[in-house]
Amino acid sequence: MRNFKSLEIWKKSHQFTLDVYKLTKDCFPKDELYGLTSQIRRSSASIPTNIAEGCGRKSNTELSRFLQISLGSATEAEYQLLLAKDLGYINEELYIANEKNIQEIKKMLTGFLKNLPPDT
């Protein structure tokens, strides 16, 4: 079992989730509360959640499965950020900053997956 809180990828994705909550609170219209706001919050929170759950599993095979789910959630959040920009909820500057963060998270997840040793 790993301590997920010590992982840089967990820290980065947790901070991204906090940023998304602030972004959606400050920038998204109230009529999106049950639409895009809810979706992007869930997808962003799913990234560190699945990293944490995977770290609580016994094998690297199981951890890998949860890291892949995190990667899928990161890609989902990436699209939702683009949609928010295209709908005019966030400006280009906010989009670029958050897009940069999600790309870094995806690269870190991919690297973690590649370097995860097989179960023995």
Summary of the structure (lengths in Angstrom):
residues: 120
radius of gyration: 14.9
end to end distance: 15.1
largest distance: 51.2
contacts: 368
relative contact order: 0.17
helix: 81%
strand: 0%
